[in-house]
Amino acid sequence: MEQFLKVLTEFEALGGTGIVYGGCLRDTLTGRGPIKDIDIACAKNLNNLYAIDRYVEMLREQQDGGKDLIFSAVQVVEQMIGYGNFPDVYKSVQVSAPDQPTVNFVILSEDFDFRKEVVAQRCDFGICQVALDKDSLYRTEAFDKDLRNYTFTYLREPFDQAQFDRSMRRWERFSERYEGWRMVVPEFGQGYLLPI
């Protein structure tokens, strides 16, 4: 958890407010690793947008020694609608630097109820519904149930077939690291399962 709190502390020192959530916490709490990326949800406001820019500048200072380089070791990818095309996401900013996990800043829409309990529940699988702010870790009942039962329970009603298919591709990737775990699709999602 230290690496997540370190990134949160750095982000907050730059004027931002974030919540770590999802896969990095899932993998840490289940003993899977290494962590390849850290998802940080933040509300859409100027403080957070400026803090993300300052976070990138800070990493470039650390990585590139303050030199004005055309090609920095720190890479930034912004997606306005590419983060699964979710209506509650304004955009995402992926920040990559050598020898550390990628940080994905997921900037939520202005009307999103920005609390760690709500951020956790926006994840598609129960086992991913976990969130951390500077004060504490929050785990949903669905997370605890999946952990006890070695399951990935699909919980988000899909907006469309593409959303559901995205989650199923995620499950395919997870199933390699979570051998012996099984997928559970409740009745509301059964209509999206494609015939084999």
C-alpha positions in Angstrom: 0.0 0.0 0.0 3.0 2.3 0.5 3.5 2.9 -3.2 -0.1 3.9 -3.6 0.0 6.3 -0.7 3.3 7.7 -2.0 1.7 8.6 -5.4 -1.4 10.0 -3.6 0.7 12.1 -1.3 2.7 13.4 -4.2 -0.4 14.2 -6.2 -2.0 16.0 -3.2 1.2 18.0 -2.5 0.7 19.3 -6.1 -2.8 20.4 -5.3 -4.8 17.4 -6.4 -7.2 15.1 -4.7 -7.4 11.5 -5.7 -8.6 8.0 -4.8 -6.6 4.9 -5.8 -9.0 2.1 -6.9 -9.5 -1.2 -8.7 -6.9 -3.6 -10.0 -3.7 -2.4 -8.3 -5.4 -2.8 -4.9 -7.1 -6.1 -6.0 -3.7 -7.6 -7.0 -2.0 -6.3 -3.9 -4.7 -7.6 -1.5 -4.7 -11.0 -3.3 -0.9 -11.3 -3.4 -0.6 -11.0 -7.2 2.0 -8.8 -8.7 4.0 -7.0 -9.8 1.7 -4.0 -10.1 1.9 -2.6 -13.6 -0.3 0.4 -13.2 -2.1 2.5 -10.6 -5.6 3.9 -11.3 -6.3 7.2 -9.6 -9.8 8.6 -9.8 -10.1 12.4 -9.5 -13.0 14.8 -9.9 -13.0 17.1 -12.9 -11.9 20.5 -11.5 -9.0 22.9 -12.2 -7.0 21.9 -9.1 -6.9 18.3 -10.3 -6.2 19.1 -13.9 -3.3 21.4 -12.9 -2.0 18.9 -10.4 -1.8 16.2 -13.1 0.2 18.6 -15.3 2.5 19.3 -12.3 2.8 15.6 -11.6 4.1 15.1 -15.2 6.5 18.0 -14.8 7.8 16.5 -11.5 8.4 13.1 -13.0 10.2 14.7 -16.0 12.4 16.7 -13.6 13.2 13.4 -11.8 13.7 11.4 -15.0 15.3 13.9 -17.3 17.2 16.1 -14.8 15.3 19.2 -15.8 16.6 19.2 -19.3 14.3 20.5 -22.0 14.2 17.3 -24.1 12.2 16.7 -27.2 11.9 13.0 -26.2 11.3 12.7 -22.5 11.6 9.4 -20.6 8.1 10.3 -19.2 5.3 9.5 -21.6 1.8 10.9 -21.4 -1.3 9.6 -23.3 -4.6 11.4 -23.0 -7.9 9.8 -23.9 -11.0 11.9 -24.1 -13.4 9.1 -24.7 -11.2 6.0 -24.9 -11.5 4.8 -21.4 -14.2 2.4 -22.2 -16.5 5.2 -23.4 -18.0 5.4 -19.9 -20.4 8.3 -19.4 -19.0 9.0 -15.9 -15.5 9.6 -17.3 -14.4 13.0 -18.7 -11.0 11.7 -19.8 -8.1 9.7 -18.7 -4.4 10.7 -18.6 -1.8 7.9 -18.6 1.6 8.8 -17.2 4.5 6.4 -17.8 8.0 6.6 -16.5 10.9 4.1 -16.5 11.2 1.8 -13.5 7.8 2.6 -11.9 4.2 1.6 -12.4 2.2 3.7 -14.9 -0.3 6.1 -13.3 -3.7 6.3 -14.9 -5.5 9.5 -13.8 -9.2 8.8 -14.5 -10.9 12.2 -14.4 -14.6 11.7 -13.6 -17.4 13.8 -14.9 -18.4 17.0 -13.0 -21.6 15.4 -11.6 -19.9 12.3 -10.3 -20.4 11.7 -6.6 -16.7 11.7 -5.7 -16.4 9.5 -2.6 -14.3 6.4 -2.3 -17.3 4.2 -1.7 -18.9 5.3 -5.1 -15.5 5.2 -6.9 -15.1 1.6 -5.8 -18.5 0.6 -6.9 -18.0 1.9 -10.5 -15.7 -1.1 -11.1 -17.1 -3.9 -13.2 -16.2 -6.9 -11.1 -16.8 -7.3 -7.3 -13.2 -8.3 -6.7 -12.1 -4.9 -8.2 -14.4 -2.9 -5.9 -11.8 -1.5 -3.5 -10.6 2.0 -3.0 -8.0 3.9 -1.0 -7.7 7.5 -0.1 -5.1 9.1 2.3 -7.3 8.1 5.3 -8.3 4.5 4.7 -9.0 1.5 2.5 -12.6 0.8 1.5 -13.8 -2.7 0.4 -17.3 -3.4 -0.8 -19.3 -6.4 0.3 -19.0 -7.6 -3.3 -15.2 -7.5 -3.0 -15.2 -9.5 0.2 -17.6 -12.0 -1.3 -15.5 -12.5 -4.4 -12.4 -12.8 -2.3 -14.0 -15.5 -0.1 -15.4 -17.4 -3.1 -12.5 -17.0 -5.5 -14.8 -15.4 -8.1 -15.0 -12.5 -10.4 -18.6 -11.5 -10.3 -19.7 -9.1 -13.0 -21.7 -6.3 -11.4 -22.1 -3.4 -13.8 -25.1 -3.5 -16.0 -23.6 -3.0 -19.4 -24.4 0.1 -21.3 -24.2 -2.0 -24.5 -22.6 -5.1 -25.9 -19.3 -3.4 -26.4 -19.1 -2.5 -22.6 -19.8 -6.1 -21.7 -17.3 -7.5 -24.2 -14.6 -5.2 -22.8 -15.2 -6.7 -19.3 -15.1 -10.2 -20.7 -11.7 -9.4 -22.4 -10.5 -8.1 -19.0 -11.6 -11.4 -17.4 -9.6 -13.4 -20.0 -6.5 -11.5 -19.0 -7.2 -11.9 -15.3 -7.9 -15.6 -15.6 -4.2 -16.2 -16.4 -3.1 -14.7 -13.1 -6.1 -15.9 -11.1 -5.9 -19.6 -11.9 -8.7 -21.5 -10.1 -10.9 -18.5 -9.9 -14.2 -18.4 -11.8 -16.3 -15.9 -13.6 -19.9 -15.2 -12.4 -22.4 -13.4 -14.6 -25.7 -12.6 -12.9 -29.0 -12.9 -14.7 -29.0 -9.2 -15.9 -25.9 -9.9 -17.9 -26.8 -13.3 -19.4 -28.3 -11.7 -22.5 -24.9 -10.2 -23.4 -23.1 -13.6 -23.4 -22.4 -14.6 -27.0 -23.3 -18.2 -27.9 -20.2 -20.5 -28.2 
